[in-house]
Amino acid sequence: MTKTQRHHGNRHGRSEEARQAVLEAADDLLVERGFAGFTIEGVAARAGVAKQTIYRWWPSKVDILMEALVGDIRKYLAMADTGTLATDLRHYAETLAVMLTRTDQGAVFRALAGQAQHDPATAARFRAECVDPLRAKEKSLFERAAERGEVAADLDAEVAADRLFGPLYYRVLVTGDDVSTEYVDALVTDFLGSISR
């Protein structure tokens, strides 16, 4: 069976299986049709549930996409503690770059970031539910390194995270330039050199 054939009618009711089917369908549909072409009707048809079922759980398409994105980021960007800052940063930066540029989750992230420019409510939710948790993850890499004595205890973790990861987001959301493995490696290498001085 293909993804679009898995579910028929509303046989799932309000089950967890139906909820997951909707979230998966939302990712797929956003990638295929973009934010403008993404509709509740399309998600319902793809997931095999009634439109009314979706509206009981999510008032809007932004609500569906936000829940899908937050859950996906939590799983995709699980923090590895490798024991050294350099390896932690390379692992996280490479994983983040791949997620933002080559996955369904990245497409949803970019779509919601774009919608946030036009809709203050979406902007507030995107920051609170997505951006702030990502920045907290990124800061924690430096806080952990400070606890291990790898960096100065007074290193500003927020500034450090912005300096390193900001260029990745800038390329993804503003310039559209490639975020290759080589680019990420050079970014991390230069950054580590700057804080070691």
N, C-alpha and C positions, 0 to 999 in steps of 0.2 A: 504493500500500500504506500502511496505517496503521502506527503505531509497534508495535502489538501483532502485526502480521502479518509483520514483517520476517524473523523467524528461526523456523525449524521444526526440531524435534527437536534432536539434538546434533551437527549437521553441522559446527559450528565446532571441535569438539574443544577443545584447550587453546590455541587461537590468540589473538592479540591482539584480533582482531575480536570473539571471544566475550567476552573480558574487558571490552572497552568496552561491549558490549551489556548485560552484567550491571550495570555501573556506571550506565549510562543508565536501565536498568529500575529500579534501586534508587531513583534520584531520583524517577522517575515514581510508583512505587508508594508511596513515603513520602508524597508530596504527596496522593495519592488516599486513602490509608487511615490515615495517621498511624503513629506508632511501634508502637502496640499491634497494629494490623492488618497490619503489615509482616512478611512471612514469607519464609524462604528458598524455600519451595515457590512462592510467588507470584512471586518474582524469577525463578526458573528458568523458569516458564511464560511470563512476559513476555519474557524474553531469548531463549527458544528453546534453552536448554541443559539438560543433566541436572543434577539436584540434587547428584549426587556431584561433578560438575565444579566447582560453586561451593564445596563443602566442601573440595576440594583446595586452593583458593586462599585462602578466607576461613573461619575457624573459626566465625564468628558473624555475625549481622546487623549488629552494631556495627562489626565489621571492614570489612564492605562499605561501610557508610555513611561511615565515617571516611576510607577511601581515596577514595571519590567526592568527599567534601567537600574534602579537602586538595588534590586535583588541581584541582577547580573553583575554589577560592579562589585558587590560584596563577595560574590563567588570568584569572579575572574581576577580580582586584584587582592587576593589573600596575601597577607604580608609574610614574607619569608624572613627568618632571622638566621642569616648565614654565619654570624659571628664577627663580621667585619663590615665597616661602613662602605668600603669600595664595592664589595660584592653585593651588598644589600641594594646600593644605588643602581648598579648596573642591572641587576635582576628586575627591580621595580620599574626603572626607566624603559627597559626593553619591553616589558609586559605592557606597560601603559601605552607605549607607542604603537604596538601591535593592536591593542584593543581599540584605540582611537581611530586608527586608519584602516584596519583590515577585518573588522568584525561587525556583526549586526549591532552589537552594543555601541560601537563607535558611531554607527549611522544614527542611532537613536540619540546619543549624546549630542552630536552635531545638530540634529533637527531641533532638539529642545533648546540648545544654546541659541539657535537662530530665532526660534519662537519667542524666547525670553527678551529679545531686543524690541519686540512689538507689544508684549503683554506683561505689564507689571506683576500680575498675579503669578504668571508662569515664572518670571524672573525671580521672585521671592522664593517660590518652591524649589526652583532649580538650584538656587544658592544654598538653601537650608538643607535639602535632601540629598544633593549630589556634590556640589562644589565644596561646601564646608567639610563633609566627611572625607572627601579626597584630600583636601589640604591637611586635615588632621592626620591622615595616614602618612602623608609626605613629611610632615613635621616630626612625626614619631620616629622616623629613620634617624634623624639628627639627635633627637632627645636620647634615643637608645645609645647612639655613638658617644654622646657626652657622658652617659652613665658608665660606659666601658673605658672612658678616658682617652678615646681616639681623637676627640676634638676638644677645643677649649670649652670649659664649663659655661662660659658666658656667651657662646655662639648663639646668635638669634636664629632659632630653628625655623621661624616663619620666613624670615628674609632669605635664609639659605634655601629653603624649599622653593620659594618664588624664583630665585636666581637660577636654580637648576631646571625645574620643571616648567617654568613659565615659557621658555622658548618652544617646548613641545606643543603646548596649547596654542601658542601664537601661530605656529606653522599650520596646525590642524584647522584652526578657526578663522584665521585672518589671511595668511598668504597662500595657503594651499600647496606650499612647497613640500617636496618629498621628506618623509621622516624615516630615513633608511637606518639600518643597523649601524652603518658606519657613522652616520650623523650622530646618533644617540651615543655611540662609544666615544666619539670626539668630544661631545658635550660633557659627558661625565668625567672624562680624563682632564679636560681643561678646568672644570669646576674643582675637582680634587686637588689639582695643582694650585689653584688660587687659595684654597683654604689651608693648604699645608704651608704656604708662605706666610 
